[in-house]
Amino acid sequence: MPADAAMEDVQAAPARSASGLGVALDAVTVGQQGVSWGFGIAKTATQMGFGAANAALRFTGDVGGPAAQVVTGSVEQVLNFAHGCTNLGQDLAHGITQASLSTAKFSLSAAGAQEGELLRLALGDEAAESIMMVLEMVRRFCTPLAGVSTSDLFLAAQAWAAVQQARRLEILQQGPATTMALPPHAERAMRFSAATFGALFLAGLADGLSVAPAIRAYGGGQSRSPAEMALAAAKVEGRVTVLDFEETSEHFVPGFMVAVDHELNLVVLALRGTSSAKDVLVDLVCEAVPCELGGVQGLAHGGMLRAAQRVSDRLLQLVLQGLELLETPATRSPHLPDVLITGHSLGGGVAALLAALWRDQAALPAGRVMECITFGCPQVLDAQHAMALSNFTTSIILGDDLVSRLSLTTVQDLREACLRLNNPQAFELPVTLQTASVQAMATRGGEDDMARLAAAHTQIMAGAKGTENRLFPAGRLMFLRKAQIPSAESHYVALEGSHAGVDEMLISSDMATAHMPARYLKALDEAMNLPAPPEVALNGLG
């Protein structure tokens, strides 16, 4: 062996050794979890087995009369003794096994083993580091919940939902709301966003649970490209030239479509929402990270910022290519941009950050106008940076859409609120805020009860709400809500939004379904085709 190769092998030996120790450490960690699950299953089976035996004995005694009851009573005592011994043995074995594994884990850590080696071997360094970051974040989040049962947390969450509803009803009673005009091309932007999911995804369920998108995509007996099928499935009509359509995704690279929309004479960049495990990882890497825009330091969603930075150069080249295919600006509508960036959910978050980066870098040729419209945009920027994008970014949010209110900080707020309702005395709050008392007030539903519940919201949030690392959807916020129109039926209308409207995770029956593309398209259709009166009364909480 050459000397240089031998030296490299010697130098690499410690790294291989550390990697092997890390794999062993991960294996022990997996073993600990497996042992917990295994003993848990064994204990459950033991309880069920002895319980069934006791039930059979009691039935025999009841049927057999006094003599049988004496015999079965003696046997039942033996069974109960055996049950106790079995439980004691299982607990002892569980404790010894866990202690042994913990000792092994401590020894491996002392020898320099690092967690995550199994993940690195299976998924690569970047994915492994991201997953380890998420796991650590989950551990930190769950620590304050130790000692609180799942059922108690569930009941506290129900009580918190009642408090939120009372507070929101109080706000609705303060007077009518003023409507706004949606961007005229908002519905078409949403359809492009849906098309990024491809025909096999039924274009992001743009028609809900329906076969109509598949019929549009595969019907007519025509030979179509995947992009053409996706556009047909999403019902994007008219002449469209697709420059690139990426359905598969790499780590931190969401799917996308770049096209020239000849009907509106603009370039459309649409980014896809969450549709794979890799996309979920982008969502979960949600800790706020430093971000500089316009020379000002701020914060951004870590995973989505990384995704925007990773696709920036590639997508910019495609957009510049598309601009060359447009008509001259003099022949274009003054109300339309040259470049429309759009996306739903994860796609909306990456779209907003990408638009912010390009505006900050002056990436487009002079004179070209860029606009960003997002739907169900996640919380991606701090308040200052989010508002700074208002002149070219609009985030449209339907009803109680969970995603636009979901972030690490709002989930932490929810955790703290539930902890306070579960044990208000521990946080120096009145006992009347305990879960059972709150639920009793919600059940009665009288005026005084609702007023107390609304006031409880302020009391609880005063201590539960964190002040650091808060993020918001980007740009100008526009809410789509059901409203009562004078001399007309109830319709969706567009209302001016604010950060206060998305700064809390709302618990409601509509929080998940409101995020679906079909719901957005229906609401957009109603809001855009209704002559907007100056004032409307909000219809409940829809």
Protein Blocks (a to p, Z undefined) as FASTA:
>chain_A
ZZklmmmmmmmmmmmmmmmmmmmmmmmmmmmmmmmmmmmmmmmmmmmmmmmmmmmmmmmm
mmnommlmmmmmmmmmmmmmmmmmmmmmmmmmmmmmmmmmmmmmmmmmmnopaehklmmm
mnojklmmmmmmmmmmmmmmmmmmgoiafklmmmmmmmmmmmmmmmmmmmmmnoccdddd
ddfklmmmmmmmmmmnojmlonoolnojafklmmmmmggoiacdfklmmmmmnopgcjdd
dfbdcfbdcehiacddddddfknopadddddddfbfklmmmmmmmcccdddeehiacddd
fklmmmmmmmmmmmmmmmmmmmmmpccfklpcfkbcfbdcddehjlmmmmmmmmmmmmmn
omacghiacddddehiacfbdfklmmmmmmmpccddehjafklmgcfklmmmmmmmmmmm
mmmmlnopafklgmklmmmmmmnopaklmmmmmmmmmmmmmmmpcfehpacdehjddddd
ddddehiacddddddddfklmmcccddfklmmmmpmklmmmmmmmmmmpccdfbdcdehj
ZZ
